[in-house]
Amino acid sequence: MAKQPKAKNDQNGADRDEHELVAMARGLAEIASEHGLSELIVDAKDAKLTIRRGVVAGSAPVAVHAPVALPAYAPPPAFGSAPAPAAAAAPAEEKGHVVTSPFVGTFYRKPNPDSPNYVSMGDKIDKGQVLCIVEAMKLMNEIEADASGTITGILVEDGASVEYGQPLFRIA
């Protein structure tokens, strides 16, 4: 069912249509990155391109061959290697109440790009106060604190994909 390329191979032996798609994907990835978009879909008559920033856990990353800005995560340690020095401090950080995501979606710390964050590290919050937004299926869902206290951890990067039940904030 694959469509036949319109153009024959060029001097380098690569298909011209493929080069055009790669160039289009690179341009779209640049636009998505510049505007902070988590996903951009273009459905042309000959091809459908999907550009996503971030990868939802459990899904395969999208192969775009373009400079897509992804959140920076440390690679997992090699099997049998000693734990990282920061791992020793982890139990102290685990104290407190954890607010989790009730949806699969995209995490946003502020209502729009020009607004300040809902909360920051060290902020004292009340039960019911809005902490963030999780965009799910084009709907902006405000996530409220289910306990009062102080924000001791913001566990997700702004604009990152989140899973159901994923920890978002730690409150002491």
C-alpha positions in Angstrom: 0.0 0.0 0.0 3.0 2.3 0.1 2.8 5.1 -2.4 5.4 5.2 -5.1 7.8 8.1 -4.9 7.1 10.9 -7.4 10.8 11.6 -8.0 13.6 9.1 -8.8 16.8 8.9 -6.8 19.0 11.9 -6.8 22.9 12.0 -7.1 23.3 10.8 -3.5 21.0 7.8 -4.0 18.3 9.2 -1.6 14.7 9.8 -2.6 13.9 13.5 -3.0 10.5 13.2 -1.5 12.1 11.7 1.6 14.4 14.8 1.8 11.4 17.1 1.6 9.6 15.2 4.4 12.7 15.4 6.6 13.0 19.1 5.9 9.4 19.6 6.7 9.7 17.6 9.9 12.7 19.7 11.0 10.8 22.9 10.3 7.7 21.7 12.2 9.9 20.6 15.2 11.4 24.0 15.3 8.0 25.7 15.3 6.8 23.3 18.1 9.8 24.1 20.1 9.6 27.9 19.6 6.0 28.0 20.6 6.2 25.5 23.5 3.8 23.0 21.8 3.6 19.5 23.2 2.2 18.1 20.0 1.9 19.2 16.4 0.1 17.2 13.7 0.2 18.0 10.0 -2.0 15.9 7.7 -0.9 16.6 4.1 -2.3 14.7 1.1 0.9 12.5 0.7 2.0 12.2 4.4 0.9 12.7 8.0 3.6 14.1 10.4 3.3 14.1 14.1 5.8 16.0 16.2 5.7 15.4 20.0 7.8 17.0 22.7 8.5 14.6 25.6 7.6 10.9 25.6 4.7 9.4 27.5 6.0 6.5 29.7 5.2 3.2 28.1 5.0 4.5 24.5 7.6 4.5 21.8 9.2 7.8 20.9 8.2 9.4 17.6 11.0 9.1 15.0 11.1 12.5 13.4 14.8 12.9 12.7 14.6 16.5 13.8 15.9 18.6 16.7 12.9 18.2 19.1 13.4 19.7 22.5 12.8 16.9 25.1 13.0 17.2 28.9 16.4 16.4 30.2 16.4 13.1 32.2 19.4 11.3 33.6 19.9 7.9 32.0 19.3 4.9 34.3 22.4 3.5 36.0 24.1 0.5 34.4 23.1 -2.9 35.9 25.4 -3.7 38.8 26.8 -0.2 39.1 26.9 1.7 42.4 23.9 4.0 43.1 24.4 7.7 42.4 25.4 9.8 45.4 22.0 11.7 45.2 20.2 8.4 45.8 21.2 8.6 49.5 19.3 11.8 49.9 16.1 10.5 48.4 14.5 9.0 51.6 14.6 12.4 53.2 12.7 14.0 50.2 10.0 11.3 50.3 8.4 12.7 53.5 5.2 14.5 53.0 1.9 14.2 51.0 2.2 13.6 47.3 -0.3 15.1 44.8 -0.7 12.8 41.8 -2.1 13.3 38.3 -5.7 12.2 37.9 -5.3 12.1 34.1 -2.9 11.2 31.3 -2.0 14.5 29.7 0.4 17.5 29.6 1.5 19.2 32.8 1.5 23.0 32.9 2.6 25.1 36.0 0.8 28.3 34.8 -2.6 29.1 33.2 -1.0 30.6 30.1 2.5 31.4 28.9 2.4 35.1 30.1 1.2 34.3 33.6 3.2 33.4 36.7 3.4 29.8 38.0 0.4 28.8 40.2 2.9 27.7 42.9 6.7 27.6 43.5 9.0 25.7 45.9 8.5 26.8 49.5 5.0 28.3 48.9 2.5 27.8 51.7 -0.7 26.5 50.2 -4.3 25.7 51.3 -6.4 22.7 50.6 -8.3 23.4 47.4 -5.8 25.8 46.0 -4.9 25.3 42.3 -1.4 23.9 41.8 -1.2 23.3 38.1 -3.1 22.3 34.9 -3.1 18.9 33.2 -4.3 19.2 29.6 -6.1 16.0 28.6 -7.9 15.7 25.3 -7.8 19.4 24.6 -9.4 20.2 28.0 -7.5 22.2 30.6 -8.1 20.5 34.0 -7.0 22.5 37.1 -5.4 20.3 39.7 -6.1 21.4 43.3 -4.2 20.6 46.5 -5.9 17.9 48.5 -4.0 19.0 51.7 -2.6 22.2 53.2 1.1 22.7 53.8 4.3 23.9 52.1 5.4 22.9 48.6 8.6 20.8 49.1 8.8 19.3 45.7 7.7 20.0 42.1 8.2 16.6 40.5 7.4 17.3 36.8 8.9 19.7 34.3 6.5 22.3 32.8 5.2 21.0 29.5 6.0 17.4 30.2 3.7 14.5 29.5 2.3 12.8 32.7 0.6 9.5 33.3 -2.4 8.7 35.5 -1.2 8.5 39.1 2.2 10.1 38.4 3.5 12.2 41.4 3.3 16.0 40.6 4.0 17.8 43.9 5.2 17.0 47.4 3.6 18.9 50.2 4.9 18.9 53.8 
